Amino acid sequence: MISSNYKLYIIGISAIITVLLIMNLFPAVFNFVDQAFLNDEYQLKGESKIDSSIVILYLSNSEIEALGGLPLKRTYYALVIDVLKELGVRAIGIDIAFYDANRKHPEYDILLSSVVKNAGNVVLSGYFRSVGDVMHDTTTQTIPELFTYQKISGTSWQKGSKISLPYSELLTSAQSIGHTHLIDESRVPLFIQSDDHLMPSFAFEVFRLGIGVKKTDIVSTPSFLN
C-alpha cells in the first residue's frame, strides 16, 4: 500500500516536470506572465527618487554637429568643466581621449590644462593597449607615480602594457587618472599593474574623489580594500 506522503511526492514531481515541459514548449506564455507581474510590481512600488548626486553629460549627434562636429574644440570642454566647478561638483570625470596635443591651436590646450588645474577635481582617463598575465617591456608612456597606488605584496593583478595617456600638460594638471580597460567587454579591473605600481580604474577614482577620500586613506590588503 502506497502511503499518502509518497503519493504527494509523486504528484509534486509530476507537477514540476509538467511545468518545465510547458515552459520549454510555450516560453512566450511564461514571458508574458512574468512581464505582467513585473509591471504590477513597478506600479505598486511607485517611482523612485532620482539620485541627483551623479550627472552624466551626454551629447547626441545633432548636438555635436551644432558645435561644429568631431573633434569638438577643447575650449568647449574647458567651459563645461568651469561651469561644473562653479556649481560645486565634487568630482569631474572625463572619459575622452586627449592623447595628442593640438599643434594647430596650442592655445586651446593651454586653456583646457589651466581650467583642469584650477578645478582641482578632474579625473582623466588612460587606456592600456594590452592587458594580460604578462607585462611587455615596451610602453608608449610612463604613468606618473602621483596617479598610481603601491603594489600590495601577496596580490596578483592583470598587467598592462603600452598605456596611452593625455598630453603632458593636461596630464600634470589633472587631480587623478584612471584606466578604462574592459576585460571580456564586461568586467572592469579595479587595478591594473604597470611596472611596480597599480593604476586604478577610472570609475574608482571618480568615486573616491566624489566622497572626499584621500589616496593615503585607502587601506588595502590581499583580502580586502577599505
CORCOR-V143299 format. One record per run of one state. SS is the DSSP state (@ for helix, = for strand, . for the rest). FROM is the first residue (numbers start at 0). TO is the last residue. If there is no record, write none. Layout:
BEGIN
ss & from & to
SS & FROM & TO
SS & FROM & TO
END
This chain:
BEGIN
ss & from & to
. & 0 & 2
@ & 3 & 24
. & 25 & 25
@ & 26 & 44
. & 45 & 59
@ & 60 & 65
. & 66 & 72
@ & 73 & 85
. & 86 & 90
= & 91 & 93
. & 94 & 104
@ & 105 & 118
. & 119 & 120
= & 121 & 131
. & 132 & 143
@ & 144 & 146
= & 147 & 149
. & 150 & 157
= & 158 & 163
. & 164 & 166
@ & 167 & 172
. & 173 & 174
= & 175 & 178
. & 179 & 181
= & 182 & 182
. & 183 & 185
= & 186 & 186
. & 187 & 189
= & 190 & 193
. & 194 & 195
= & 196 & 200
@ & 201 & 209
. & 210 & 213
@ & 214 & 216
. & 217 & 218
= & 219 & 219
. & 220 & 223
= & 224 & 224
. & 225 & 225
END
